[in-house]
Amino acid sequence: MKWLRRPSWFALLLTLAGALLFIRLGVWQLHRATEKEDILRRYAAAETAAPRDFAAVALKPPADAFARVGVHGEYLADRLYLLDNPKHDQRGGVEVYAPLRLRNDDRLLLVDLGFLPGNGTDQSPQLPPLPVAMQELHGLYLPPPGVGYEMGGNALARQTRWPKTTVYLDIAQVSADLGRSLYPYVLSLDPDPGAIYVREHTLDFSAMPPARHRAYAFQWFTFALAAVVILLVLHRRRPASPSDRP
């Protein structure tokens, strides 16, 4: 290539290392996009799947699937927890959780009743009474919401009135607050058009959906190409000026 000066080994190695790093990052982003799309497909399939035996997944939920289960039990109707999380509604609101005493079982199951929209004020929404009779419930057996950064410590232990409000939900803290053992996951009830609660079975990938992973992958691949182009531009032979000619 007469138009290209021979680059130094250092320039070649630096460009190769940078390009390989950018390509690796791009491939990783594509892999993450594929992973999340697979999770979304399995999640959607679980919503219409036949209910599984709860005892089979209660203590060891499947790591590669979302289990839809059916349970029988009675609500502890006076022991409600409100997760202050206005992600569904611009007016704010709370996600409501209720412990369920299963039939012939000492361990409690925390039930996600759904999201209750706010009323535009700082006051908690009015909660409808829960049934006190034995209930047959169906829903997805899901990990509890992440606790995030626990500012201020355990808020449940400082409250004496029910329902109790928290900005994060920790199964261990709820268990200690109730003085009873809890199952590790929560039951997210199936959608019910007649319920006052908003029940949307969605995974929160809004911060980083699969499409954004692919956009970042394109960006990393562009950086790899740019590293090669910069090497070529910096080592391009310049046309000889009249003063350089014999």
C-alpha positions in Angstrom: 0.0 0.0 0.0 2.0 3.0 -1.3 -0.5 5.4 0.3 0.1 4.0 3.8 3.2 4.4 6.0 4.2 1.4 8.0 2.8 1.9 11.6 4.9 1.1 14.6 4.3 -2.1 16.6 3.0 -0.1 19.5 0.4 1.6 17.3 -0.7 -1.7 15.9 -1.0 -3.4 19.2 -2.8 -0.4 20.8 -5.3 -0.3 17.9 -5.8 -4.1 18.0 -6.3 -4.2 21.7 -8.8 -1.3 21.6 -10.8 -2.8 18.6 -11.0 -6.2 20.3 -12.2 -4.6 23.6 -14.9 -2.7 21.8 -16.0 -5.8 19.8 -16.1 -7.8 23.0 -18.3 -5.1 24.7 -20.6 -5.0 21.6 -21.0 -8.8 21.6 -21.7 -8.7 25.4 -24.5 -6.1 24.8 -26.0 -8.3 22.1 -25.9 -11.3 24.5 -27.7 -9.3 27.2 -30.4 -8.2 24.6 -31.0 -11.9 23.7 -31.1 -12.9 27.4 -33.7 -10.3 28.2 -35.8 -11.2 25.2 -35.7 -14.8 26.4 -36.8 -13.7 29.9 -39.7 -11.7 28.5 -40.8 -14.7 26.4 -40.8 -17.0 29.4 -42.6 -14.4 31.5 -45.3 -14.0 28.9 -45.7 -17.8 28.6 -46.1 -18.2 32.3 -49.1 -15.9 32.5 -51.2 -18.3 30.5 -49.7 -21.6 31.8 -51.6 -24.1 33.9 -51.1 -23.6 37.6 -48.4 -25.7 39.2 -48.4 -27.4 42.5 -47.2 -24.7 44.9 -45.4 -27.2 47.2 -43.2 -28.2 44.3 -41.7 -24.7 43.9 -42.4 -23.0 47.2 -38.9 -23.3 48.8 -36.9 -23.9 45.6 -38.4 -21.7 42.8 -37.2 -22.7 39.3 -34.2 -20.5 38.3 -35.0 -20.7 34.6 -38.8 -20.2 34.6 -41.6 -18.2 36.2 -44.0 -20.5 38.0 -47.8 -19.9 37.9 -49.3 -21.5 41.0 -52.5 -22.0 42.8 -52.9 -21.8 46.6 -55.6 -22.0 49.3 -55.4 -19.9 52.4 -56.8 -17.1 54.6 -55.6 -13.5 54.6 -54.3 -11.9 57.7 -56.6 -9.0 56.8 -55.3 -6.6 59.5 -51.6 -7.0 58.6 -51.2 -5.1 55.3 -48.0 -3.6 53.9 -47.9 -0.6 51.5 -45.0 -0.3 49.2 -44.7 3.4 48.3 -43.8 3.0 44.7 -45.6 5.3 42.2 -44.2 3.7 39.1 -47.7 3.0 37.6 -49.3 6.3 38.1 -48.3 9.9 37.9 -50.5 10.7 40.9 -48.6 8.2 43.0 -50.0 5.2 44.8 -49.0 2.1 46.6 -48.4 -1.6 45.9 -50.4 -3.5 48.5 -49.2 -6.8 50.1 -51.1 -9.1 52.4 -49.8 -12.2 54.3 -51.7 -15.4 53.5 -52.0 -18.3 56.0 -51.9 -21.4 53.8 -54.0 -24.4 54.7 -52.1 -26.9 56.9 -49.0 -24.7 56.8 -47.3 -22.6 59.5 -45.3 -20.6 57.0 -46.9 -17.4 55.5 -47.0 -16.4 51.9 -46.9 -12.7 51.0 -49.5 -11.9 48.4 -49.1 -8.9 46.0 -52.7 -7.7 45.7 -51.8 -5.1 43.1 -51.2 -1.4 42.6 -53.7 1.1 44.1 -53.5 4.5 42.4 -53.2 7.6 44.6 -55.7 10.4 45.0 -53.4 13.3 44.3 -52.6 13.9 47.9 -50.0 12.8 50.4 -52.5 10.5 52.1 -52.5 6.8 51.4 -55.4 5.5 49.2 -58.4 4.0 50.9 -58.0 0.2 51.1 -60.9 -2.0 50.4 -61.5 -4.7 53.1 -60.1 -8.2 52.4 -62.3 -11.3 52.5 -61.8 -13.3 55.7 -63.0 -16.7 54.4 -60.7 -19.3 52.8 -59.5 -18.1 49.3 -58.4 -19.9 46.2 -55.8 -17.7 44.5 -53.8 -18.0 41.3 -50.8 -16.0 40.2 -47.1 -15.9 39.4 -44.7 -16.9 42.1 -42.1 -14.1 41.7 -39.1 -12.7 43.6 -39.9 -9.8 45.9 -39.1 -6.3 44.6 -35.5 -5.3 45.2 -34.8 -3.4 48.4 -32.5 -0.8 46.7 -30.7 1.5 49.0 -32.1 1.2 52.5 -32.1 4.7 53.8 -33.1 5.1 57.4 -33.0 1.4 58.3 -36.0 -0.8 59.0 -39.1 1.4 58.8 -41.5 -1.4 59.7 -40.1 -1.9 63.2 -40.8 1.8 64.0 -44.5 1.7 63.0 -47.2 0.7 65.4 -50.3 1.2 63.2 -51.5 -0.9 60.3 -51.2 -0.8 57.4 -47.5 -0.2 57.5 -45.7 1.8 54.8 -42.3 1.2 53.4 -40.2 2.4 50.4 -38.7 -1.0 49.9 -39.9 -4.5 50.7 -37.6 -6.9 52.4 -38.9 -10.4 53.1 -36.7 -10.9 56.2 -37.9 -7.7 57.7 -41.5 -8.5 57.0 -41.0 -12.0 58.6 -39.5 -10.4 61.7 -42.3 -7.9 61.8 -44.9 -10.6 61.7 -43.0 -13.0 63.9 -43.6 -15.8 61.4 -41.6 -17.5 58.7 -42.3 -16.4 55.1 -41.8 -18.1 51.8 -38.9 -16.5 49.9 -41.0 -15.3 46.9 -44.3 -13.5 46.7 -47.6 -14.4 44.9 -48.4 -11.8 42.3 -52.1 -12.3 41.7 -53.6 -12.8 38.2 -55.2 -9.8 36.6 -58.9 -9.4 37.6 -61.0 -6.9 35.6 -63.4 -6.6 38.6 -60.7 -5.8 41.1 -60.0 -2.3 42.3 -56.3 -3.1 42.1 -54.2 -2.6 39.0 -52.5 -5.9 38.3 -49.9 -5.8 35.5 -47.5 -8.6 35.1 -44.6 -6.8 33.6 -40.9 -7.0 34.0 -39.3 -3.6 34.6 -36.7 -3.4 31.9 -37.6 0.2 31.2 -34.1 1.4 32.2 -32.4 -1.0 29.9 -34.7 -2.8 27.4 -33.3 -5.2 24.8 -33.4 -2.5 22.1 -31.1 -0.2 24.1 -28.6 -3.1 24.5 -28.6 -3.4 20.8 -28.0 0.4 20.4 -25.0 0.2 22.8 -23.7 -2.8 20.8 -23.8 -0.7 17.6 -22.0 2.0 19.5 -19.2 -0.3 20.6 -18.8 -1.8 17.1 -18.6 1.8 15.7 -15.8 2.5 18.2 -13.9 -0.6 17.0 -14.2 0.6 13.4 -13.2 4.1 14.4 -10.0 2.8 16.1 -9.0 1.2 12.8 -9.9 4.3 10.8 -7.9 6.5 13.1 -4.8 4.3 12.6 -5.1 4.4 8.9 -5.6 8.2 8.8 -2.6 8.9 11.1 -0.3 6.7 8.9 -1.6 7.9 5.5 1.2 9.1 3.3 0.9 12.8 2.6 1.5 14.0 -1.0 4.9 15.4 -1.4 5.1 19.2 -1.5 6.9 21.1 -4.3 9.7 21.9 -1.9 10.3 18.2 -1.1 10.7 17.3 -4.8 14.2 17.0 -6.2 
